[in-house]
Amino acid sequence: MKNRLKLLIAFSLAGLQLTAQEKRPITLNEAIDLGIKNSKQLKNSQAKIEEATAQLKEALNNQLPDAKLSASYLWLSSANVDMKVKSNNSSGGGGSVPTISKAGYAIANASVPVFAGGRIRYGIEASRFLAQATRLDADNDKE
């Protein structure tokens, strides 16, 4: 009884699986297009091409000057600053303490690569060759 029940369940599930798929003939060109569109290796090659292109852009950007600017400003509404100032009465300047309520500063930094031992130029050439090689590799994989 148990074996018949197992056999009946197995055949009914197999029948469901066979009827669930539709058979459709496709042409050779359709099969090639589906293979190219769904190929994981071609998607990986495309990602490598994008990575090599990004490295080329980065190498080109390394030859450009770099500039940075930062600034800060501080305003105190009621500062309680106790400065120890030496009063020099002989010069007639008086010993008055200045009032401090504002402070500000700015820093500018600029750098230009003048000579890097050929690293920039050779880095650009190497990145170009790498991008070209990955494109050729992807074409080879596609074929």
N, CA, C and O atoms as a GROMACS GRO file, in nm:
protein
  572
    1MET      N    1   0.082  -0.119   0.000
    1MET     CA    2   0.000   0.000   0.000
    1MET      C    3   0.086   0.125   0.000
    1MET      O    4   0.058   0.221  -0.072
    2LYS      N    5   0.193   0.123   0.082
    2LYS     CA    6   0.281   0.240   0.089
    2LYS      C    7   0.355   0.257  -0.042
    2LYS      O    8   0.373   0.370  -0.089
    3ASN      N    9   0.399   0.148  -0.102
    3ASN     CA   10   0.473   0.156  -0.228
    3ASN      C   11   0.386   0.210  -0.340
    3ASN      O   12   0.432   0.287  -0.424
    4ARG      N   13   0.258   0.170  -0.343
    4ARG     CA   14   0.167   0.218  -0.446
    4ARG      C   15   0.142   0.368  -0.430
    4ARG      O   16   0.134   0.442  -0.529
    5LEU      N   17   0.131   0.413  -0.306
    5LEU     CA   18   0.109   0.555  -0.281
    5LEU      C   19   0.231   0.637  -0.323
    5LEU      O   20   0.216   0.742  -0.384
    6LYS      N   21   0.350   0.589  -0.291
    6LYS     CA   22   0.472   0.657  -0.331
    6LYS      C   23   0.485   0.660  -0.483
    6LYS      O   24   0.525   0.761  -0.541
    7LEU      N   25   0.451   0.550  -0.547
    7LEU     CA   26   0.459   0.541  -0.692
    7LEU      C   27   0.359   0.636  -0.758
    7LEU      O   28   0.390   0.701  -0.857
    8LEU      N   29   0.240   0.643  -0.704
    8LEU     CA   30   0.137   0.732  -0.756
    8LEU      C   31   0.178   0.878  -0.743
    8LEU      O   32   0.158   0.956  -0.836
    9ILE      N   33   0.236   0.916  -0.628
    9ILE     CA   34   0.282   1.054  -0.606
    9ILE      C   35   0.397   1.087  -0.702
    9ILE      O   36   0.402   1.196  -0.757
   10ALA      N   37   0.490   0.994  -0.720
   10ALA     CA   38   0.604   1.016  -0.809
   10ALA      C   39   0.558   1.038  -0.953
   10ALA      O   40   0.606   1.130  -1.019
   11PHE      N   41   0.466   0.955  -1.001
   11PHE     CA   42   0.418   0.972  -1.138
   11PHE      C   43   0.338   1.099  -1.157
   11PHE      O   44   0.347   1.162  -1.263
   12SER      N   45   0.261   1.138  -1.058
   12SER     CA   46   0.182   1.262  -1.072
   12SER      C   47   0.273   1.384  -1.070
   12SER      O   48   0.247   1.480  -1.143
   13LEU      N   49   0.379   1.383  -0.989
   13LEU     CA   50   0.473   1.495  -0.989
   13LEU      C   51   0.553   1.501  -1.119
   13LEU      O   52   0.580   1.609  -1.170
   14ALA      N   53   0.590   1.386  -1.172
   14ALA     CA   54   0.663   1.381  -1.299
   14ALA      C   55   0.576   1.433  -1.412
   14ALA      O   56   0.624   1.502  -1.502
   15GLY      N   57   0.449   1.401  -1.407
   15GLY     CA   58   0.356   1.450  -1.510
   15GLY      C   59   0.340   1.600  -1.503
   15GLY      O   60   0.331   1.666  -1.606
   16LEU      N   61   0.336   1.655  -1.383
   16LEU     CA   62   0.326   1.800  -1.369
   16LEU      C   63   0.450   1.868  -1.423
   16LEU      O   64   0.441   1.974  -1.485
   17GLN      N   65   0.565   1.809  -1.399
   17GLN     CA   66   0.689   1.871  -1.444
   17GLN      C   67   0.698   1.868  -1.596
   17GLN      O   68   0.747   1.964  -1.656
   18LEU      N   69   0.653   1.763  -1.659
   18LEU     CA   70   0.660   1.754  -1.804
   18LEU      C   71   0.566   1.851  -1.872
   18LEU      O   72   0.598   1.903  -1.979
   19THR      N   73   0.451   1.876  -1.814
   19THR     CA   74   0.355   1.966  -1.877
   19THR      C   75   0.384   2.112  -1.847
   19THR      O   76   0.325   2.200  -1.908
   20ALA      N   77   0.475   2.141  -1.753
   20ALA     CA   78   0.501   2.279  -1.715
   20ALA      C   79   0.592   2.351  -1.814
   20ALA      O   80   0.593   2.474  -1.819
   21GLN      N   81   0.668   2.275  -1.893
   21GLN     CA   82   0.760   2.338  -1.986
   21GLN      C   83   0.701   2.336  -2.127
   21GLN      O   84   0.644   2.237  -2.173
   22GLU      N   85   0.718   2.449  -2.192
   22GLU     CA   86   0.667   2.460  -2.328
   22GLU      C   87   0.783   2.442  -2.424
   22GLU      O   88   0.888   2.504  -2.407
   23LYS      N   89   0.766   2.359  -2.524
   23LYS     CA   90   0.870   2.337  -2.622
   23LYS      C   91   0.850   2.434  -2.738
   23LYS      O   92   0.742   2.447  -2.794
   24ARG      N   93   0.960   2.503  -2.771
   24ARG     CA   94   0.952   2.601  -2.878
   24ARG      C   95   1.082   2.592  -2.958
   24ARG      O   96   1.190   2.608  -2.901
   25PRO      N   97   1.075   2.566  -3.083
   25PRO     CA   98   1.198   2.561  -3.163
   25PRO      C   99   1.252   2.703  -3.186
   25PRO      O  100   1.177   2.796  -3.213
   26ILE      N  101   1.384   2.716  -3.174
   26ILE     CA  102   1.447   2.847  -3.200
   26ILE      C  103   1.552   2.829  -3.309
   26ILE      O  104   1.605   2.720  -3.332
   27THR      N  105   1.578   2.940  -3.376
   27THR     CA  106   1.677   2.936  -3.483
   27THR      C  107   1.817   2.945  -3.424
   27THR      O  108   1.834   2.973  -3.305
   28LEU      N  109   1.915   2.922  -3.508
   28LEU     CA  110   2.054   2.928  -3.463
   28LEU      C  111   2.091   3.070  -3.420
   28LEU      O  112   2.162   3.087  -3.321
   29ASN      N  113   2.045   3.171  -3.493
   29ASN     CA  114   2.074   3.310  -3.458
   29ASN      C  115   2.011   3.348  -3.324
   29ASN      O  116   2.072   3.421  -3.245
   30GLU      N  117   1.890   3.299  -3.298
   30GLU     CA  118   1.827   3.325  -3.168
   30GLU      C  119   1.906   3.260  -3.055
   30GLU      O  120   1.922   3.319  -2.948
   31ALA      N  121   1.954   3.138  -3.078
   31ALA     CA  122   2.033   3.069  -2.976
   31ALA      C  123   2.164   3.143  -2.949
   31ALA      O  124   2.206   3.152  -2.834
   32ILE      N  125   2.227   3.194  -3.053
   32ILE     CA  126   2.351   3.270  -3.036
   32ILE      C  127   2.325   3.398  -2.960
   32ILE      O  128   2.399   3.434  -2.868
   33ASP      N  129   2.218   3.469  -2.998
   33ASP     CA  130   2.184   3.594  -2.928
   33ASP      C  131   2.152   3.570  -2.780
   33ASP      O  132   2.194   3.648  -2.695
   34LEU      N  133   2.078   3.464  -2.751
   34LEU     CA  134   2.048   3.432  -2.611
   34LEU      C  135   2.174   3.395  -2.535
   34LEU      O  136   2.190   3.432  -2.419
   35GLY      N  137   2.264   3.321  -2.600
   35GLY     CA  138   2.390   3.285  -2.535
   35GLY      C  139   2.476   3.406  -2.505
   35GLY      O  140   2.536   3.415  -2.398
   36ILE      N  141   2.482   3.501  -2.598
   36ILE     CA  142   2.561   3.623  -2.578
   36ILE      C  143   2.498   3.710  -2.470
   36ILE      O  144   2.568   3.765  -2.386
   37LYS      N  145   2.366   3.721  -2.472
   37LYS     CA  146   2.297   3.808  -2.376
   37LYS      C  147   2.306   3.755  -2.234
   37LYS      O  148   2.312   3.834  -2.140
   38ASN      N  149   2.307   3.623  -2.216
   38ASN     CA  150   2.304   3.564  -2.082
   38ASN      C  151   2.438   3.507  -2.038
   38ASN      O  152   2.444   3.436  -1.938
   39SER      N  153   2.544   3.536  -2.110
   39SER     CA  154   2.675   3.481  -2.076
   39SER      C  155   2.736   3.554  -1.957
   39SER      O  156   2.752   3.676  -1.959
   40LYS      N  157   2.769   3.478  -1.854
   40LYS     CA  158   2.832   3.538  -1.736
   40LYS      C  159   2.975   3.579  -1.766
   40LYS      O  160   3.025   3.677  -1.710
   41GLN      N  161   3.040   3.505  -1.854
   41GLN     CA  162   3.178   3.539  -1.889
   41GLN      C  163   3.183   3.672  -1.964
   41GLN      O  164   3.275   3.751  -1.943
   42LEU      N  165   3.086   3.697  -2.052
   42LEU     CA  166   3.084   3.825  -2.124
   42LEU      C  167   3.050   3.940  -2.031
   42LEU      O  168   3.101   4.050  -2.047
   43LYS      N  169   2.964   3.916  -1.933
   43LYS     CA  170   2.933   4.020  -1.835
   43LYS      C  171   3.056   4.051  -1.750
   43LYS      O  172   3.081   4.167  -1.715
   44ASN      N  173   3.132   3.948  -1.717
   44ASN     CA  174   3.256   3.967  -1.642
   44ASN      C  175   3.357   4.046  -1.727
   44ASN      O  176   3.426   4.133  -1.675
   45SER      N  177   3.365   4.014  -1.856
   45SER     CA  178   3.456   4.087  -1.945
   45SER      C  179   3.415   4.233  -1.957
   45SER      O  180   3.501   4.320  -1.962
   46GLN      N  181   3.285   4.260  -1.961
   46GLN     CA  182   3.237   4.398  -1.969
   46GLN      C  183   3.273   4.474  -1.842
   46GLN      O  184   3.308   4.592  -1.848
   47ALA      N  185   3.264   4.408  -1.727
   47ALA     CA  186   3.303   4.473  -1.602
   47ALA      C  187   3.452   4.503  -1.601
   47ALA      O  188   3.494   4.607  -1.550
   48LYS      N  189   3.533   4.413  -1.656
   48LYS     CA  190   3.677   4.438  -1.664
   48LYS      C  191   3.707   4.555  -1.757
   48LYS      O  192   3.798   4.633  -1.730
   49ILE      N  193   3.633   4.568  -1.865
   49ILE     CA  194   3.652   4.682  -1.956
   49ILE      C  195   3.621   4.812  -1.884
   49ILE      O  196   3.695   4.909  -1.896
   50GLU      N  197   3.512   4.815  -1.809
   50GLU     CA  198   3.475   4.936  -1.734
   50GLU      C  199   3.580   4.969  -1.629
   50GLU      O  200   3.611   5.086  -1.606
   51GLU      N  201   3.636   4.866  -1.564
   51GLU     CA  202   3.741   4.889  -1.465
   51GLU      C  203   3.867   4.946  -1.530
   51GLU      O  204   3.929   5.037  -1.475
   52ALA      N  205   3.905   4.892  -1.645
   52ALA     CA  206   4.024   4.942  -1.714
   52ALA      C  207   4.003   5.084  -1.763
   52ALA      O  208   4.097   5.164  -1.761
   53THR      N  209   3.882   5.117  -1.807
   53THR     CA  210   3.852   5.254  -1.850
   53THR      C  211   3.860   5.350  -1.732
   53THR      O  212   3.910   5.462  -1.746
   54ALA      N  213   3.811   5.308  -1.616
   54ALA     CA  214   3.820   5.392  -1.496
   54ALA      C  215   3.965   5.412  -1.454
   54ALA      O  216   4.002   5.521  -1.411
   55GLN      N  217   4.047   5.309  -1.467
   55GLN     CA  218   4.189   5.323  -1.433
   55GLN      C  219   4.258   5.418  -1.529
   55GLN      O  220   4.348   5.493  -1.489
   56LEU      N  221   4.218   5.417  -1.656
   56LEU     CA  222   4.275   5.511  -1.753
   56LEU      C  223   4.237   5.654  -1.717
   56LEU      O  224   4.322   5.743  -1.723
   57LYS      N  225   4.113   5.677  -1.681
   57LYS     CA  226   4.071   5.812  -1.640
   57LYS      C  227   4.146   5.858  -1.515
   57LYS      O  228   4.184   5.974  -1.504
   58GLU      N  229   4.167   5.766  -1.422
   58GLU     CA  230   4.241   5.800  -1.301
   58GLU      C  231   4.386   5.835  -1.334
   58GLU      O  232   4.442   5.929  -1.277
   59ALA      N  233   4.447   5.761  -1.426
   59ALA     CA  234   4.585   5.789  -1.465
   59ALA      C  235   4.594   5.924  -1.536
   59ALA      O  236   4.691   5.998  -1.518
   60LEU      N  237   4.492   5.957  -1.616
   60LEU     CA  238   4.491   6.089  -1.682
   60LEU      C  239   4.473   6.201  -1.580
   60LEU      O  240   4.530   6.309  -1.596
   61ASN      N  241   4.394   6.176  -1.477
   61ASN     CA  242   4.372   6.278  -1.374
   61ASN      C  243   4.495   6.300  -1.287
   61ASN      O  244   4.508   6.406  -1.225
   62ASN      N  245   4.585   6.202  -1.281
   62ASN     CA  246   4.705   6.218  -1.199
   62ASN      C  247   4.800   6.323  -1.254
   62ASN      O  248   4.885   6.373  -1.180
   63GLN      N  249   4.788   6.358  -1.382
   63GLN     CA  250   4.877   6.458  -1.438
   63GLN      C  251   4.823   6.600  -1.420
   63GLN      O  252   4.893   6.697  -1.452
   64LEU      N  253   4.703   6.614  -1.372
   64LEU     CA  254   4.643   6.745  -1.351
   64LEU      C  255   4.684   6.802  -1.215
   64LEU      O  256   4.714   6.726  -1.122
   65PRO      N  257   4.687   6.935  -1.203
   65PRO     CA  258   4.719   6.994  -1.072
   65PRO      C  259   4.607   6.968  -0.972
   65PRO      O  260   4.491   6.948  -1.008
   66ASP      N  261   4.646   6.969  -0.846
   66ASP     CA  262   4.552   6.943  -0.738
   66ASP      C  263   4.549   7.065  -0.647
   66ASP      O  264   4.654   7.114  -0.605
   67ALA      N  265   4.431   7.116  -0.617
   67ALA     CA  266   4.418   7.233  -0.530
   67ALA      C  267   4.315   7.204  -0.422
   67ALA      O  268   4.210   7.145  -0.448
   68LYS      N  269   4.346   7.248  -0.302
   68LYS     CA  270   4.255   7.231  -0.189
   68LYS      C  271   4.247   7.362  -0.112
   68LYS      O  272   4.347   7.433  -0.099
   69LEU      N  273   4.130   7.394  -0.062
   69LEU     CA  274   4.110   7.514   0.015
   69LEU      C  275   4.021   7.478   0.134
   69LEU      O  276   3.916   7.415   0.118
   70SER      N  277   4.064   7.520   0.252
   70SER     CA  278   3.980   7.501   0.369
   70SER      C  279   3.985   7.628   0.451
   70SER      O  280   4.087   7.697   0.458
   71ALA      N  281   3.874   7.658   0.513
   71ALA     CA  282   3.865   7.781   0.593
   71ALA      C  283   3.778   7.755   0.715
   71ALA      O  284   3.694   7.665   0.716
   72SER      N  285   3.801   7.836   0.816
   72SER     CA  286   3.722   7.826   0.938
   72SER      C  287   3.705   7.965   0.998
   72SER      O  288   3.796   8.048   0.990
   73TYR      N  289   3.591   7.989   1.056
   73TYR     CA  290   3.562   8.117   1.117
   73TYR      C  291   3.488   8.091   1.248
   73TYR      O  292   3.399   8.006   1.255
   74LEU      N  293   3.527   8.163   1.351
   74LEU     CA  294   3.468   8.144   1.483
   74LEU      C  295   3.426   8.280   1.537
   74LEU      O  296   3.504   8.375   1.535
   75TRP      N  297   3.305   8.288   1.583
   75TRP     CA  298   3.255   8.412   1.642
   75TRP      C  299   3.200   8.379   1.779
   75TRP      O  300   3.117   8.290   1.794
   76LEU      N  301   3.247   8.452   1.878
   76LEU     CA  302   3.202   8.432   2.015
   76LEU      C  303   3.118   8.553   2.057
   76LEU      O  304   3.163   8.667   2.043
   77SER      N  305   3.000   8.529   2.108
   77SER     CA  306   2.913   8.642   2.144
   77SER      C  307   2.958   8.708   2.273
   77SER      O  308   2.963   8.831   2.281
   78SER      N  309   2.992   8.631   2.371
   78SER     CA  310   3.040   8.691   2.496
   78SER      C  311   3.155   8.605   2.548
   78SER      O  312   3.135   8.513   2.627
   79ALA      N  313   3.272   8.637   2.502
   79ALA     CA  314   3.389   8.558   2.539
   79ALA      C  315   3.445   8.607   2.673
   79ALA      O  316   3.453   8.728   2.696
   80ASN      N  317   3.482   8.517   2.757
   80ASN     CA  318   3.545   8.550   2.883
   80ASN      C  319   3.690   8.501   2.874
   80ASN      O  320   3.722   8.390   2.916
   81VAL      N  321   3.777   8.585   2.817
   81VAL     CA  322   3.916   8.549   2.795
   81VAL      C  323   4.001   8.626   2.894
   81VAL      O  324   3.993   8.749   2.902
   82ASP      N  325   4.081   8.556   2.970
   82ASP     CA  326   4.169   8.617   3.068
   82ASP      C  327   4.312   8.607   3.015
   82ASP      O  328   4.376   8.503   3.028
   83MET      N  329   4.360   8.714   2.955
   83MET     CA  330   4.495   8.716   2.899
   83MET      C  331   4.589   8.784   2.997
   83MET      O  332   4.558   8.890   3.051
   84LYS      N  333   4.701   8.725   3.019
   84LYS     CA  334   4.803   8.782   3.105
   84LYS      C  335   4.895   8.866   3.017
   84LYS      O  336   4.984   8.812   2.951
   85VAL      N  337   4.873   8.995   3.017
   85VAL     CA  338   4.952   9.087   2.935
   85VAL      C  339   5.041   9.169   3.026
   85VAL      O  340   4.996   9.225   3.126
   86LYS      N  341   5.168   9.176   2.989
   86LYS     CA  342   5.263   9.255   3.067
   86LYS      C  343   5.243   9.402   3.030
   86LYS      O  344   5.252   9.438   2.913
   87SER      N  345   5.216   9.484   3.129
   87SER     CA  346   5.197   9.626   3.099
   87SER      C  347   5.333   9.696   3.101
   87SER      O  348   5.410   9.682   3.196
   88ASN      N  349   5.359   9.769   2.997
   88ASN     CA  350   5.485   9.842   2.983
   88ASN      C  351   5.451   9.991   2.988
   88ASN      O  352   5.423  10.053   2.885
   89ASN      N  353   5.454  10.049   3.108
   89ASN     CA  354   5.414  10.188   3.128
   89ASN      C  355   5.518  10.286   3.077
   89ASN      O  356   5.485  10.401   3.050
   90SER      N  357   5.644  10.243   3.063
   90SER     CA  358   5.748  10.336   3.022
   90SER      C  359   5.736  10.373   2.874
   90SER      O  360   5.778  10.482   2.835
   91SER      N  361   5.679  10.286   2.792
   91SER     CA  362   5.667  10.319   2.650
   91SER      C  363   5.541  10.398   2.623
   91SER      O  364   5.524  10.451   2.513
   92GLY      N  365   5.455  10.408   2.716
   92GLY     CA  366   5.334  10.488   2.701
   92GLY      C  367   5.226  10.415   2.625
   92GLY      O  368   5.125  10.476   2.588
   93GLY      N  369   5.243  10.286   2.601
   93GLY     CA  370   5.145  10.210   2.524
   93GLY      C  371   5.027  10.169   2.607
   93GLY      O  372   4.921  10.139   2.551
   94GLY      N  373   5.038  10.166   2.737
   94GLY     CA  374   4.927  10.123   2.821
   94GLY      C  375   4.916   9.972   2.820
   94GLY      O  376   4.972   9.907   2.733
   95GLY      N  377   4.848   9.919   2.912
   95GLY     CA  378   4.836   9.775   2.926
   95GLY      C  379   4.695   9.727   2.903
   95GLY      O  380   4.648   9.640   2.976
   96SER      N  381   4.627   9.781   2.806
   96SER     CA  382   4.489   9.741   2.783
   96SER      C  383   4.484   9.603   2.716
   96SER      O  384   4.568   9.572   2.632
   97VAL      N  385   4.387   9.523   2.754
   97VAL     CA  386   4.369   9.389   2.699
   97VAL      C  387   4.275   9.399   2.579
   97VAL      O  388   4.167   9.457   2.590
   98PRO      N  389   4.314   9.343   2.466
   98PRO     CA  390   4.224   9.348   2.349
   98PRO      C  391   4.102   9.260   2.370
   98PRO      O  392   4.108   9.159   2.441
   99THR      N  393   3.991   9.298   2.308
   99THR     CA  394   3.869   9.217   2.316
   99THR      C  395   3.871   9.117   2.200
   99THR      O  396   3.888   9.153   2.084
  100ILE      N  397   3.853   8.993   2.236
  100ILE     CA  398   3.856   8.888   2.134
  100ILE      C  399   3.714   8.834   2.120
  100ILE      O  400   3.657   8.780   2.215
  101SER      N  401   3.659   8.848   2.002
  101SER     CA  402   3.526   8.792   1.978
  101SER      C  403   3.520   8.718   1.845
  101SER      O  404   3.423   8.647   1.818
  102LYS      N  405   3.623   8.734   1.760
  102LYS     CA  406   3.622   8.670   1.629
  102LYS      C  407   3.758   8.609   1.601
  102LYS      O  408   3.862   8.662   1.642
  103ALA      N  409   3.756   8.500   1.532
  103ALA     CA  410   3.881   8.436   1.487
  103ALA      C  411   3.852   8.364   1.356
  103ALA      O  412   3.747   8.303   1.338
  104GLY      N  413   3.945   8.373   1.266
  104GLY     CA  414   3.927   8.307   1.138
  104GLY      C  415   4.061   8.273   1.076
  104GLY      O  416   4.162   8.339   1.101
  105TYR      N  417   4.061   8.170   0.996
  105TYR     CA  418   4.183   8.133   0.924
  105TYR      C  419   4.144   8.058   0.797
  105TYR      O  420   4.034   8.003   0.787
  106ALA      N  421   4.234   8.058   0.702
  106ALA     CA  422   4.213   7.986   0.576
  106ALA      C  423   4.344   7.921   0.536
  106ALA      O  424   4.452   7.975   0.560
  107ILE      N  425   4.334   7.804   0.475
  107ILE     CA  426   4.451   7.731   0.429
  107ILE      C  427   4.426   7.693   0.284
  107ILE      O  428   4.325   7.632   0.251
  108ALA      N  429   4.520   7.730   0.197
  108ALA     CA  430   4.514   7.692   0.056
  108ALA      C  431   4.635   7.607   0.024
  108ALA      O  432   4.748   7.637   0.065
  109ASN      N  433   4.611   7.500  -0.049
  109ASN     CA  434   4.718   7.408  -0.085
  109ASN      C  435   4.704   7.375  -0.232
  109ASN      O  436   4.596   7.334  -0.277
  110ALA      N  437   4.810   7.391  -0.308
  110ALA     CA  438   4.810   7.357  -0.450
  110ALA      C  439   4.935   7.277  -0.480
  110ALA      O  440   5.044   7.309  -0.434
  111SER      N  441   4.918   7.172  -0.559
  111SER     CA  442   5.033   7.091  -0.597
  111SER      C  443   5.023   7.058  -0.745
  111SER      O  444   4.916   7.027  -0.797
  112VAL      N  445   5.136   7.064  -0.811
  112VAL     CA  446   5.145   7.034  -0.954
  112VAL      C  447   5.253   6.928  -0.970
  112VAL      O  448   5.366   6.947  -0.926
  113PRO      N  449   5.219   6.815  -1.033
  113PRO     CA  450   5.323   6.715  -1.055
  113PRO      C  451   5.420   6.764  -1.163
  113PRO      O  452   5.384   6.771  -1.280
  114VAL      N  453   5.542   6.795  -1.123
  114VAL     CA  454   5.642   6.844  -1.217
  114VAL      C  455   5.718   6.727  -1.278
  114VAL      O  456   5.724   6.714  -1.401
  115PHE      N  457   5.774   6.642  -1.195
  115PHE     CA  458   5.844   6.525  -1.244
  115PHE      C  459   5.821   6.411  -1.147
  115PHE      O  460   5.850   6.423  -1.028
  116ALA      N  461   5.769   6.303  -1.199
  116ALA     CA  462   5.742   6.187  -1.114
  116ALA      C  463   5.819   6.065  -1.163
  116ALA      O  464   5.779   5.952  -1.137
  117GLY      N  465   5.927   6.088  -1.231
  117GLY     CA  466   6.008   5.976  -1.278
  117GLY      C  467   5.942   5.897  -1.389
  117GLY      O  468   5.972   5.779  -1.406
  118GLY      N  469   5.853   5.958  -1.464
  118GLY     CA  470   5.785   5.888  -1.574
  118GLY      C  471   5.667   5.804  -1.529
  118GLY      O  472   5.604   5.738  -1.612
  119ARG      N  473   5.635   5.806  -1.400
  119ARG     CA  474   5.524   5.724  -1.352
  119ARG      C  475   5.391   5.766  -1.413
  119ARG      O  476   5.308   5.681  -1.444
  120ILE      N  477   5.372   5.895  -1.431
  120ILE     CA  478   5.243   5.941  -1.484
  120ILE      C  479   5.229   5.901  -1.630
  120ILE      O  480   5.127   5.845  -1.670
  121ARG      N  481   5.331   5.930  -1.710
  121ARG     CA  482   5.323   5.899  -1.853
  121ARG      C  483   5.312   5.748  -1.876
  121ARG      O  484   5.228   5.704  -1.954
  122TYR      N  485   5.396   5.670  -1.807
  122TYR     CA  486   5.392   5.526  -1.826
  122TYR      C  487   5.266   5.465  -1.766
  122TYR      O  488   5.218   5.362  -1.814
  123GLY      N  489   5.213   5.526  -1.662
  123GLY     CA  490   5.086   5.480  -1.606
  123GLY      C  491   4.972   5.499  -1.704
  123GLY      O  492   4.883   5.414  -1.715
  124ILE      N  493   4.973   5.612  -1.775
  124ILE     CA  494   4.870   5.639  -1.875
  124ILE      C  495   4.881   5.538  -1.990
  124ILE      O  496   4.781   5.482  -2.034
  125GLU      N  497   5.004   5.516  -2.038
  125GLU     CA  498   5.023   5.420  -2.148
  125GLU      C  499   4.983   5.279  -2.105
  125GLU      O  500   4.919   5.207  -2.182
  126ALA      N  501   5.021   5.239  -1.985
  126ALA     CA  502   4.986   5.106  -1.937
  126ALA      C  503   4.834   5.091  -1.923
  126ALA      O  504   4.779   4.986  -1.954
  127SER      N  505   4.768   5.196  -1.877
  127SER     CA  506   4.622   5.191  -1.864
  127SER      C  507   4.555   5.181  -2.000
  127SER      O  508   4.455   5.111  -2.016
  128ARG      N  509   4.609   5.253  -2.099
  128ARG     CA  510   4.553   5.243  -2.235
  128ARG      C  511   4.568   5.102  -2.290
  128ARG      O  512   4.475   5.046  -2.347
  129PHE      N  513   4.688   5.044  -2.272
  129PHE     CA  514   4.711   4.909  -2.322
  129PHE      C  515   4.623   4.807  -2.249
  129PHE      O  516   4.574   4.712  -2.310
  130LEU      N  517   4.604   4.827  -2.120
  130LEU     CA  518   4.519   4.737  -2.043
  130LEU      C  519   4.374   4.745  -2.090
  130LEU      O  520   4.307   4.643  -2.104
  131ALA      N  521   4.326   4.866  -2.115
  131ALA     CA  522   4.189   4.882  -2.165
  131ALA      C  523   4.174   4.817  -2.302
  131ALA      O  524   4.073   4.752  -2.328
  132GLN      N  525   4.273   4.836  -2.388
  132GLN     CA  526   4.266   4.776  -2.521
  132GLN      C  527   4.271   4.623  -2.511
  132GLN      O  528   4.200   4.553  -2.584
  133ALA      N  529   4.355   4.571  -2.422
  133ALA     CA  530   4.365   4.425  -2.406
  133ALA      C  531   4.236   4.365  -2.353
  133ALA      O  532   4.195   4.258  -2.397
  134THR      N  533   4.170   4.434  -2.261
  134THR     CA  534   4.045   4.380  -2.208
  134THR      C  535   3.935   4.384  -2.313
  134THR      O  536   3.850   4.296  -2.317
  135ARG      N  537   3.936   4.488  -2.399
  135ARG     CA  538   3.838   4.492  -2.509
  135ARG      C  539   3.861   4.376  -2.606
  135ARG      O  540   3.766   4.310  -2.648
  136LEU      N  541   3.987   4.351  -2.641
  136LEU     CA  542   4.018   4.241  -2.732
  136LEU      C  543   3.984   4.107  -2.668
  136LEU      O  544   3.937   4.016  -2.736
  137ASP      N  545   4.007   4.094  -2.539
  137ASP     CA  546   3.973   3.971  -2.468
  137ASP      C  547   3.822   3.948  -2.469
  137ASP      O  548   3.775   3.836  -2.486
  138ALA      N  549   3.746   4.056  -2.450
  138ALA     CA  550   3.600   4.044  -2.452
  138ALA      C  551   3.552   4.006  -2.592
  138ALA      O  552   3.461   3.925  -2.606
  139ASP      N  553   3.614   4.064  -2.695
  139ASP     CA  554   3.576   4.027  -2.833
  139ASP      C  555   3.608   3.880  -2.858
  139ASP      O  556   3.530   3.809  -2.922
  140ASN      N  557   3.721   3.834  -2.807
  140ASN     CA  558   3.758   3.694  -2.823
  140ASN      C  559   3.659   3.604  -2.751
  140ASN      O  560   3.620   3.501  -2.806
  141ASP      N  561   3.617   3.641  -2.631
  141ASP     CA  562   3.518   3.562  -2.558
  141ASP      C  563   3.384   3.560  -2.630
  141ASP      O  564   3.313   3.459  -2.629
  142LYS      N  565   3.350   3.671  -2.694
  142LYS     CA  566   3.224   3.680  -2.766
  142LYS      C  567   3.224   3.587  -2.887
  142LYS      O  568   3.124   3.523  -2.919
  143GLU      N  569   3.338   3.583  -2.955
  143GLU     CA  570   3.348   3.494  -3.070
  143GLU      C  571   3.338   3.348  -3.026
  143GLU      O  572   3.344   3.258  -3.109
   0.00000   0.00000   0.00000
